């Protein structure tokens, strides 16, 4: 993305999203995947740990991934023809495959690359058309969850058994053994989970949500949302209230009826529906603060992290799996949920500092440079030329 086409509030929002994403990703760095879906199968939900899980579910889960996808959609519009978007997206798929099978199965790069190639042509559409289709696509996943819940007793026994096994934590012992071991011991389990994410989950859930959010991001860019237009503070408050209410309803379903398959599917549908307006409200609020405090040091510092978001995202996975995996410090399955909620704030602060140090000497992050080089044969880190300070709006 050229400097001319970059909107500084987008950098701030992207940098802020990295915190929200880490709050949820650290759970699968550190615990079996089933515990992400059903926290009762592993770890404590007593006292502060239960509150930490509920806060993560309400305020972070899906919200910042949705925002990240919206920003990615906006970047497809900002990039223009000069960046050869489909070639960039093809390389993103490659990065995603390496990341998912070599580092962490929860990768989003593969999904963004595949979905991006399918919807990149929509960047020339009118914002109204992008908005309508985006809203329709983000509704597909919740609709499928509700349909499965309503017809659960009519599903094939093998499907019912598979759902019950996943939610019941049948995979927990195997994951504890695998991720507590060395890299090679982890590989079969990581590959199985990654393949499931890139096939079944992509087709029935994450692909629809990612495509819808990317289209919403395209529309938001054209409507001027990232420049403080279109959605007023009052509108953001209403969206946030609506999203929080629907998400809270999903949480209430889980608390009252537990994590049996049918209740879980209904709760998940409500959660995904509420996550979209809440994500938009968070984004509008952050953009408003970024514009209001444009010259503040924290604003500029977070914007710097947003400029190297690709590198920072992969850094989180590498460091996280080294801390918790058996090939590193071996802390898999040992941290409390409260610690897992607090640790991302510390690491994100460290990333903000590192990004600012790096960008004092270079114009782009190391993996941003590699991605650009693979696309445009320009692998330079482009040492920064000293310039007069410019306002971020």
C-alpha positions as CSV (number, residue, x, y, z in Angstrom):
1,X,0.0,0.0,0.0
2,X,1.5,3.4,-1.0
3,X,2.0,6.1,1.7
4,X,-0.3,8.4,-0.3
5,X,-3.2,6.0,-0.2
6,X,-2.8,5.1,3.5
7,X,-5.3,6.5,6.0
8,X,-3.5,6.8,9.3
9,X,-6.6,5.9,11.5
10,X,-6.5,2.5,9.7
11,X,-3.0,2.0,11.0
12,X,-4.1,2.8,14.5
13,X,-7.1,0.5,14.3
14,X,-5.0,-2.3,12.8
15,X,-2.5,-2.0,15.6
16,X,-5.2,-2.0,18.2
17,X,-6.8,-5.1,16.6
18,X,-3.6,-7.0,17.2
19,X,-4.2,-6.8,21.0
20,X,-7.8,-8.1,20.7
21,X,-6.7,-11.0,18.4
22,X,-4.0,-12.0,20.8
23,X,-6.4,-12.1,23.7
24,X,-8.2,-15.0,22.0
25,X,-5.4,-16.6,20.1
26,X,-3.3,-17.2,23.2
27,X,-6.0,-19.6,24.4
28,X,-5.2,-22.0,21.6
29,X,-1.5,-21.4,21.9
30,X,-1.8,-22.6,25.5
31,X,-4.7,-25.0,25.8
32,X,-6.4,-27.8,23.7
33,X,-8.7,-26.5,21.0
34,X,-11.8,-28.0,22.6
35,X,-11.3,-25.7,25.6
36,X,-11.8,-22.7,23.2
37,X,-15.2,-24.1,22.2
38,X,-16.2,-25.5,25.6
39,X,-14.3,-24.1,28.5
40,X,-15.7,-26.7,30.9
41,X,-13.6,-29.5,29.3
42,X,-10.2,-28.1,30.4
43,X,-9.1,-25.5,33.0
44,X,-11.0,-23.7,35.8
45,X,-14.0,-21.5,35.5
46,X,-14.1,-20.6,39.2
47,X,-13.9,-17.0,40.4
48,X,-11.5,-14.8,38.4
49,X,-10.9,-17.5,35.8
50,X,-14.7,-17.6,35.0
51,X,-14.9,-13.9,34.8
52,X,-11.8,-13.8,32.5
53,X,-13.5,-16.3,30.1
54,X,-16.7,-14.4,30.1
55,X,-15.0,-11.0,29.4
56,X,-13.0,-12.6,26.6
57,X,-16.1,-14.1,25.1
58,X,-18.1,-10.9,25.3
59,X,-15.6,-8.3,24.3
60,X,-12.9,-10.0,22.2
61,X,-14.0,-13.3,20.6
62,X,-14.8,-12.7,16.9
63,X,-14.9,-8.9,17.4
64,X,-11.3,-8.1,16.5
65,X,-11.1,-10.8,13.9
66,X,-14.1,-9.2,12.2
67,X,-12.4,-5.8,12.4
68,X,-9.2,-7.2,11.0
69,X,-11.1,-8.7,8.1
70,X,-12.9,-5.4,7.5
71,X,-9.5,-3.6,7.4
72,X,-8.2,-6.3,5.0
73,X,-11.2,-5.6,2.7
74,X,-10.4,-1.8,2.9
75,X,-6.8,-2.5,2.0
76,X,-7.9,-4.3,-1.2
77,X,-9.6,-1.1,-2.3
78,X,-6.7,1.1,-1.2
79,X,-4.1,-1.0,-2.9
80,X,-5.4,-0.3,-6.4
81,X,-4.1,-2.0,-9.5
82,X,-0.4,-1.3,-8.8
83,X,0.0,-3.9,-6.2
84,X,-1.2,-6.8,-8.3
85,X,-3.7,-7.9,-5.7
86,X,-4.3,-11.5,-6.9
87,X,-0.6,-12.2,-6.9
88,X,-0.3,-10.7,-3.4
89,X,-3.2,-12.9,-2.3
90,X,-1.7,-16.0,-3.8
91,X,1.5,-15.4,-1.8
92,X,-0.7,-14.8,1.3
93,X,-2.1,-18.3,0.8
94,X,1.4,-19.7,0.8
95,X,2.3,-17.8,3.9
96,X,-0.8,-19.2,5.5
97,X,0.0,-22.8,4.7
98,X,3.5,-22.4,6.2
99,X,2.1,-20.7,9.2
100,X,-0.7,-23.2,9.8
101,X,1.3,-26.4,9.4
102,X,4.6,-25.2,10.7
103,X,3.7,-22.9,13.6
104,X,0.0,-22.7,14.6
105,X,-3.2,-24.3,13.2
106,X,-5.4,-21.2,14.0
107,X,-3.9,-19.2,11.0
108,X,-6.1,-16.6,9.3
109,X,-3.7,-15.8,6.4
110,X,-4.9,-18.8,4.3
111,X,-8.5,-17.8,4.7
112,X,-7.8,-14.2,3.9
113,X,-5.9,-15.2,0.8
114,X,-8.5,-17.6,-0.6
115,X,-11.5,-15.4,0.3
116,X,-9.7,-12.3,-0.9
117,X,-9.2,-13.8,-4.3
118,X,-12.9,-14.6,-4.6
119,X,-14.1,-11.1,-3.6
120,X,-11.3,-8.8,-4.8
121,X,-13.4,-7.9,-7.9
122,X,-16.0,-6.4,-5.6
123,X,-13.7,-3.5,-4.7
124,X,-15.1,-1.6,-7.8
125,X,-18.7,-2.0,-6.7
126,X,-20.8,0.7,-5.2
127,X,-20.6,0.9,-1.4
128,X,-24.3,0.1,-1.1
129,X,-23.9,-3.1,-3.0
130,X,-20.9,-4.1,-0.9
131,X,-22.8,-3.3,2.3
132,X,-25.8,-5.4,1.3
133,X,-23.9,-8.4,0.2
134,X,-21.5,-8.1,3.2
135,X,-24.5,-8.2,5.6
136,X,-25.9,-11.2,3.8
137,X,-22.7,-13.1,3.9
138,X,-22.0,-12.6,7.6
139,X,-25.5,-14.0,8.3
140,X,-24.8,-17.3,6.6
141,X,-22.8,-18.8,9.4
142,X,-25.3,-18.1,12.1
143,X,-28.1,-19.3,9.9
144,X,-26.3,-22.6,9.3
145,X,-25.7,-23.0,13.1
146,X,-29.4,-22.4,13.8
147,X,-30.5,-24.8,11.0
148,X,-28.2,-27.6,12.4
149,X,-29.5,-26.9,15.9
150,X,-33.2,-27.2,14.8
151,X,-32.6,-30.4,12.9
152,X,-30.0,-31.9,15.2
153,X,-31.9,-35.1,15.8
154,X,-32.1,-35.7,12.0
155,X,-28.4,-35.5,11.4
156,X,-26.4,-38.7,10.5
157,X,-25.2,-40.5,13.6
158,X,-21.6,-40.0,12.5
159,X,-22.0,-36.2,12.3
160,X,-23.8,-36.1,15.7
161,X,-21.0,-38.2,17.2
162,X,-18.3,-36.0,15.8
163,X,-19.9,-32.8,17.2
164,X,-20.4,-34.4,20.6
165,X,-16.8,-35.6,20.7
166,X,-15.4,-32.2,19.8
167,X,-17.5,-30.3,22.3
168,X,-17.0,-33.1,24.9
169,X,-13.2,-32.7,24.9
170,X,-12.4,-36.1,23.4
171,X,-9.3,-34.7,21.8
172,X,-7.9,-33.1,25.0
173,X,-5.6,-36.0,26.1
174,X,-4.1,-36.3,22.6
175,X,-3.4,-32.5,22.3
176,X,-1.9,-32.3,25.8
177,X,0.5,-35.1,24.8
178,X,1.3,-33.7,21.4
179,X,1.7,-30.0,22.2
180,X,3.7,-30.9,25.3
181,X,6.1,-32.7,23.0
182,X,8.7,-31.5,20.5
183,X,7.9,-30.0,17.1
184,X,7.6,-33.3,15.3
185,X,5.3,-34.8,17.9
186,X,3.0,-31.8,17.4
187,X,3.0,-32.0,13.6
188,X,0.2,-34.6,13.1
189,X,-2.2,-33.0,15.5
190,X,-1.4,-29.5,14.2
191,X,-1.9,-30.7,10.6
192,X,-5.2,-32.3,11.4
193,X,-6.5,-29.1,13.1
194,X,-5.2,-26.9,10.3
195,X,-6.7,-29.0,7.6
196,X,-10.1,-28.9,9.3
197,X,-9.8,-25.1,9.6
198,X,-8.9,-24.8,5.9
199,X,-11.7,-27.0,4.7
200,X,-14.8,-27.7,6.8
201,X,-14.6,-24.5,8.9
202,X,-13.7,-22.4,5.9
203,X,-16.7,-23.6,3.9
204,X,-19.3,-23.6,6.7
205,X,-18.3,-20.7,8.9
206,X,-15.1,-18.7,8.7
207,X,-15.1,-18.2,4.9
208,X,-18.6,-16.6,4.9
209,X,-17.8,-14.3,7.9
210,X,-14.4,-13.3,6.4
211,X,-15.9,-12.5,3.0
212,X,-18.8,-10.5,4.5
213,X,-16.5,-8.5,6.8
214,X,-14.1,-7.8,3.9
215,X,-17.1,-6.4,1.9
216,X,-18.2,-4.3,4.9
217,X,-14.7,-2.9,5.1
218,X,-14.7,-2.0,1.4
219,X,-18.1,-0.3,1.9
220,X,-16.9,1.4,5.1
221,X,-13.9,2.9,3.3
222,X,-16.0,4.3,0.5
223,X,-18.6,5.6,3.0
224,X,-15.8,7.4,4.9
225,X,-16.1,5.4,8.1
226,X,-12.3,5.4,8.5
227,X,-12.3,9.2,8.2
228,X,-14.9,9.7,10.9
229,X,-18.0,9.9,8.6
230,X,-21.2,7.9,8.0
231,X,-21.5,6.3,11.5
232,X,-22.0,9.0,14.2
233,X,-20.9,8.5,17.9
234,X,-24.6,7.9,18.7
235,X,-24.8,5.4,15.9
236,X,-21.7,3.6,17.3
237,X,-23.3,3.5,20.7
238,X,-26.5,2.0,19.4
239,X,-24.5,-0.6,17.3
240,X,-22.4,-1.4,20.3
241,X,-25.4,-1.8,22.6
242,X,-27.2,-4.0,20.0
243,X,-24.1,-6.2,19.5
244,X,-23.4,-6.5,23.2
245,X,-27.0,-7.4,23.9
246,X,-27.1,-10.2,21.3
247,X,-23.7,-11.5,22.3
248,X,-24.8,-11.5,26.0
249,X,-27.8,-13.5,25.0
250,X,-25.5,-16.1,23.5
251,X,-23.4,-16.1,26.6
252,X,-26.6,-16.5,28.8
253,X,-27.6,-19.6,26.7
254,X,-24.3,-21.2,27.5
255,X,-24.4,-20.4,31.2
256,X,-28.0,-21.6,31.6
257,X,-28.1,-24.6,29.3
258,X,-24.4,-25.5,29.2
259,X,-22.4,-26.7,26.2
260,X,-24.5,-29.5,24.9
261,X,-24.4,-29.4,21.1
262,X,-27.8,-27.8,20.4
263,X,-27.4,-25.1,23.1
264,X,-23.9,-24.5,21.8
265,X,-25.0,-24.0,18.3
266,X,-27.7,-21.6,19.3
267,X,-25.3,-19.6,21.5
268,X,-22.7,-19.6,18.6
269,X,-25.3,-18.2,16.2
270,X,-26.2,-15.4,18.6
271,X,-22.5,-14.7,19.3
272,X,-21.6,-14.4,15.7
273,X,-24.6,-12.1,14.9
274,X,-23.8,-9.8,17.8
275,X,-20.1,-9.7,17.0
276,X,-20.5,-7.8,13.8
277,X,-22.3,-4.6,15.1
278,X,-20.1,-4.7,18.2
279,X,-16.9,-4.9,16.0
280,X,-18.1,-1.9,13.9
281,X,-18.8,0.1,17.1
282,X,-15.4,-0.7,18.4
283,X,-13.8,0.3,15.1
284,X,-15.7,3.6,14.9
285,X,-14.8,4.4,18.5
286,X,-11.1,3.7,17.9
287,X,-11.1,5.8,14.7
288,X,-12.8,8.7,16.5
289,X,-10.2,8.6,19.3
290,X,-7.3,8.3,16.7
291,X,-8.6,11.4,15.0
292,X,-9.2,13.4,18.2
293,X,-5.8,12.5,19.6
294,X,-3.9,12.4,16.3
295,X,-0.8,14.0,17.7
296,X,-0.6,12.1,20.9
297,X,2.4,9.8,21.4
298,X,0.2,6.6,22.1
299,X,-1.7,7.2,18.9
300,X,1.4,7.4,16.8
301,X,3.0,4.4,18.6
302,X,0.0,2.2,18.0
303,X,-0.1,3.3,14.3
304,X,3.5,2.2,13.9
305,X,2.5,-1.3,15.1
306,X,-0.4,-1.2,12.6
307,X,2.1,-0.6,9.8
308,X,4.0,-3.8,10.6
309,X,0.8,-5.8,11.4
310,X,1.8,-8.8,9.2
311,X,5.1,-9.2,11.0
312,X,3.5,-8.6,14.4
313,X,0.8,-11.2,13.8
314,X,3.2,-13.9,12.9
315,X,5.5,-12.9,15.8
316,X,2.6,-13.5,18.2
317,X,2.2,-17.0,16.9
318,X,5.9,-17.8,16.9
319,X,6.5,-16.5,20.4
320,X,3.2,-17.9,21.8
321,X,3.9,-21.4,20.5
322,X,7.5,-21.2,21.8
323,X,6.3,-20.2,25.3
324,X,3.6,-22.9,25.5
325,X,4.9,-25.7,23.2
326,X,7.1,-28.6,24.3
327,X,9.7,-27.4,21.7
328,X,10.0,-24.2,23.8
329,X,9.3,-23.5,27.4
330,X,6.6,-26.3,27.7
331,X,3.9,-24.3,29.5
332,X,1.0,-25.9,27.5
333,X,-2.0,-26.4,29.7
334,X,-0.4,-24.7,32.8
335,X,-1.7,-21.1,32.8
336,X,-4.9,-19.9,34.4
337,X,-7.5,-18.1,32.3
338,X,-6.9,-14.9,34.2
339,X,-3.2,-15.0,33.3
340,X,-4.1,-15.7,29.7
341,X,-6.3,-12.6,29.7
342,X,-3.7,-10.3,31.2
343,X,-0.5,-11.5,29.4
344,X,-1.6,-10.2,25.9
345,X,-1.6,-6.6,27.2
346,X,2.0,-6.9,28.3
347,X,3.2,-8.6,25.1
348,X,1.2,-6.2,22.9
349,X,2.9,-3.2,24.7
350,X,6.2,-4.8,24.0
351,X,5.2,-5.2,20.3
352,X,4.3,-1.5,20.2
353,X,7.7,-0.5,21.5
354,X,9.5,-2.9,19.1
355,X,7.5,-1.6,16.1
356,X,8.5,2.0,16.9
357,X,12.2,1.1,17.3
358,X,12.1,-0.8,14.0
359,X,10.4,2.0,12.0
360,X,12.9,4.5,13.2
361,X,15.4,2.7,10.9
362,X,13.3,1.1,8.2
363,X,10.2,1.9,6.2
364,X,8.4,-1.5,6.4
365,X,8.5,-4.6,8.5
366,X,10.6,-7.6,7.6
367,X,7.7,-9.8,6.5
368,X,6.0,-6.9,4.8
369,X,9.2,-6.5,2.8
370,X,9.3,-10.2,2.0
371,X,5.7,-10.2,0.8
372,X,6.3,-7.1,-1.3
373,X,9.4,-8.7,-2.7
374,X,7.7,-11.9,-3.8
375,X,5.0,-9.8,-5.5
376,X,7.1,-7.0,-7.0
377,X,10.7,-8.2,-6.9
378,X,11.6,-5.4,-4.4
379,X,12.9,-6.9,-1.2
380,X,14.3,-3.7,0.2
381,X,13.4,-2.6,3.7
382,X,13.5,0.9,2.3
383,X,15.4,2.9,4.9
384,X,13.3,5.7,6.0
385,X,14.1,9.2,4.7
386,X,13.7,11.8,7.5
387,X,10.6,13.9,6.9
388,X,8.8,16.6,8.7
389,X,6.1,15.3,11.1
390,X,2.8,15.1,9.4
391,X,-0.6,15.0,11.1
392,X,-2.3,11.6,11.0
393,X,-5.6,13.0,9.7
